[in-house]
Amino acid sequence: RETLEDYYPQILSDFQDPSITYTYGNRIKGYFGVDQEELVVEKLVKDPLSRSAVISTWDPRHDPVIGGSPCINHLHFRIDARERLHLTVLIRSNDMGSAWPNNAYSMRKLQKRVLDTVNEQREFPYQLGQLVTISQSAHLYRDWWEKAKQIVEVHLKEVMPDDAFVPD
């Protein structure tokens, strides 16, 4: 929990540490000369059914060439007919052991902040919807293999009955 709490300010702030190639917060809030989170809120307030409330962190001028490019590339905010704010996040390359928990937690915090900001301008509040992460390349680095195996051994029976993989 401490690691998660330490990480998410990088997503919610436009601060750019000069020793780090990028932070998501900077790409979201200031890097392109515009606060994309603010634009998403404005869009959802004016047009709640919009399908174009998106944030991009990818810079096509530099990221394909210089490396150190963001793994989270695209955030899509959408309010559904039941008045829930959903967030879908496209992740180009996803370290499922170390990075995914931090990123998912931070994206949920961002989703909640957008929801709260939109709701400040409404008489009847929207509700928090789903967070969906789509990993284009999900992977575990070798230093996580043993930890992942232990997690599966502990939790597999909770989600999978003993006879789920009975051979023919």
C-alpha positions as CSV (number, residue, x, y, z in Angstrom):
1,R,0.0,0.0,0.0
2,E,2.8,2.4,0.8
3,T,4.4,1.8,-2.6
4,L,1.0,2.6,-4.3
5,E,0.5,5.7,-2.2
6,D,4.1,6.9,-3.1
7,Y,3.6,6.3,-6.8
8,Y,0.3,7.9,-7.7
9,P,1.3,11.5,-7.2
10,Q,3.4,11.1,-10.3
11,I,0.2,10.7,-12.2
12,L,-1.8,13.4,-10.5
13,S,0.8,16.1,-10.8
14,D,2.5,17.8,-13.7
15,F,5.9,17.9,-11.9
16,Q,8.7,16.6,-14.1
17,D,11.8,15.2,-12.4
18,P,14.7,16.0,-14.7
19,S,16.3,12.7,-13.8
20,I,13.3,10.8,-15.2
21,T,12.5,10.6,-18.9
22,Y,8.8,11.2,-18.4
23,T,6.1,11.0,-15.8
24,Y,2.5,10.3,-16.7
25,G,1.3,13.3,-14.7
26,N,3.5,15.6,-16.8
27,R,2.4,14.0,-20.0
28,I,-1.3,14.4,-18.9
29,K,-1.1,17.9,-17.4
30,G,1.6,19.9,-19.1
31,Y,3.9,18.2,-21.5
32,F,2.0,19.1,-24.7
33,G,1.3,22.7,-23.5
34,V,-2.2,21.8,-22.4
35,D,-3.9,20.2,-19.3
36,Q,-5.5,17.2,-20.9
37,E,-7.3,16.2,-17.7
38,E,-8.9,19.6,-17.6
39,L,-10.0,19.2,-21.3
40,V,-11.6,15.8,-20.5
41,V,-13.5,17.3,-17.6
42,E,-14.7,20.2,-19.8
43,K,-15.7,17.8,-22.5
44,L,-17.7,15.6,-20.2
45,V,-19.5,18.5,-18.6
46,K,-20.5,20.0,-21.9
47,D,-21.2,16.7,-23.7
48,P,-21.7,13.8,-21.2
49,L,-22.3,11.3,-24.0
50,S,-19.1,12.2,-25.8
51,R,-16.9,9.4,-27.1
52,S,-13.9,11.6,-27.5
53,A,-12.9,12.4,-23.9
54,V,-9.4,11.1,-24.3
55,I,-5.9,11.7,-23.1
56,S,-2.8,10.7,-25.0
57,T,0.7,10.4,-23.4
58,W,2.5,9.4,-26.6
59,D,4.6,12.0,-28.3
60,P,5.1,10.9,-31.9
61,R,7.8,13.5,-32.4
62,H,10.2,11.9,-29.9
63,D,9.0,8.6,-28.3
64,P,9.6,6.3,-31.3
65,V,13.1,7.6,-31.6
66,I,14.6,8.4,-28.2
67,G,13.3,5.4,-26.2
68,G,12.1,5.7,-22.6
69,S,8.7,6.1,-24.1
70,P,5.5,5.9,-21.9
71,C,4.0,2.5,-21.4
72,I,0.5,4.0,-20.8
73,N,-0.4,5.6,-24.1
74,H,-4.2,6.3,-24.2
75,L,-6.9,7.0,-21.6
76,H,-10.5,7.0,-22.7
77,F,-13.2,8.4,-20.3
78,R,-16.8,7.6,-21.0
79,I,-20.1,8.2,-19.2
80,D,-22.6,5.4,-19.9
81,A,-26.4,5.5,-20.0
82,R,-26.6,4.6,-16.3
83,E,-24.5,7.7,-15.5
84,R,-21.3,5.9,-14.5
85,L,-17.9,7.2,-15.5
86,H,-15.7,4.5,-17.0
87,L,-12.0,4.7,-17.8
88,T,-10.3,2.4,-20.4
89,V,-6.5,2.6,-20.4
90,L,-4.3,1.2,-23.3
91,I,-0.9,0.1,-22.0
92,R,1.7,-0.5,-24.7
93,S,4.1,-2.5,-22.6
94,N,3.0,-3.7,-19.2
95,D,5.3,-5.1,-16.4
96,M,2.6,-7.1,-14.6
97,G,4.7,-7.6,-11.5
98,S,6.0,-4.2,-10.6
99,A,4.3,-1.6,-12.8
100,W,0.7,-2.8,-13.2
101,P,-0.4,-2.5,-9.6
102,N,1.0,1.1,-9.4
103,N,-0.5,2.0,-12.7
104,A,-3.9,0.5,-12.1
105,Y,-4.2,2.2,-8.6
106,S,-3.0,5.5,-10.0
107,M,-5.4,5.3,-13.0
108,R,-8.3,4.6,-10.6
109,K,-7.3,7.7,-8.5
110,L,-7.2,9.8,-11.7
111,Q,-10.6,8.4,-12.7
112,K,-12.0,9.4,-9.3
113,R,-10.6,12.9,-9.5
114,V,-12.1,13.4,-12.9
115,L,-15.4,12.1,-11.6
116,D,-15.3,14.4,-8.6
117,T,-14.4,17.4,-10.7
118,V,-17.2,16.8,-13.2
119,N,-19.7,16.2,-10.3
120,E,-18.8,19.6,-8.8
121,Q,-20.6,21.1,-11.8
122,R,-23.7,18.9,-11.7
123,E,-26.8,18.8,-9.5
124,F,-27.0,15.0,-9.6
125,P,-23.7,13.2,-9.4
126,Y,-22.4,10.5,-11.7
127,Q,-21.2,7.3,-10.2
128,L,-17.8,5.7,-10.5
129,G,-17.7,3.1,-13.2
130,Q,-15.3,0.4,-14.3
131,L,-11.5,0.8,-14.8
132,V,-10.4,-1.4,-17.7
133,T,-6.7,-1.8,-18.6
134,I,-5.7,-3.3,-21.9
135,S,-2.2,-4.6,-22.1
136,Q,-0.7,-4.8,-25.6
137,S,2.3,-6.6,-24.3
138,A,1.9,-8.0,-20.7
139,H,4.9,-9.6,-19.3
140,L,6.7,-10.7,-16.1
141,Y,10.4,-10.1,-15.6
142,R,12.4,-13.0,-14.3
143,D,12.7,-11.5,-10.8
144,W,8.9,-11.8,-10.5
145,W,8.6,-15.5,-11.7
146,E,8.8,-17.0,-8.2
147,K,6.5,-14.4,-6.6
148,A,3.9,-15.0,-9.4
149,K,4.1,-18.8,-8.9
150,Q,3.4,-18.4,-5.2
151,I,0.5,-16.1,-5.9
152,V,-1.0,-18.6,-8.3
153,E,-0.5,-21.5,-5.9
154,V,-2.2,-19.6,-3.0
155,H,-5.1,-18.2,-5.0
156,L,-5.8,-20.6,-7.9
157,K,-8.3,-22.8,-5.9
158,E,-10.3,-19.6,-5.0
159,V,-11.1,-19.0,-8.6
160,M,-10.8,-22.4,-10.3
161,P,-12.4,-25.6,-9.1
162,D,-10.2,-28.7,-8.7
163,D,-11.8,-30.4,-11.7
164,A,-11.5,-27.5,-14.1
165,F,-8.6,-29.0,-16.0
166,V,-9.6,-32.7,-16.1
167,P,-7.9,-34.2,-19.1
168,D,-10.1,-36.0,-21.7
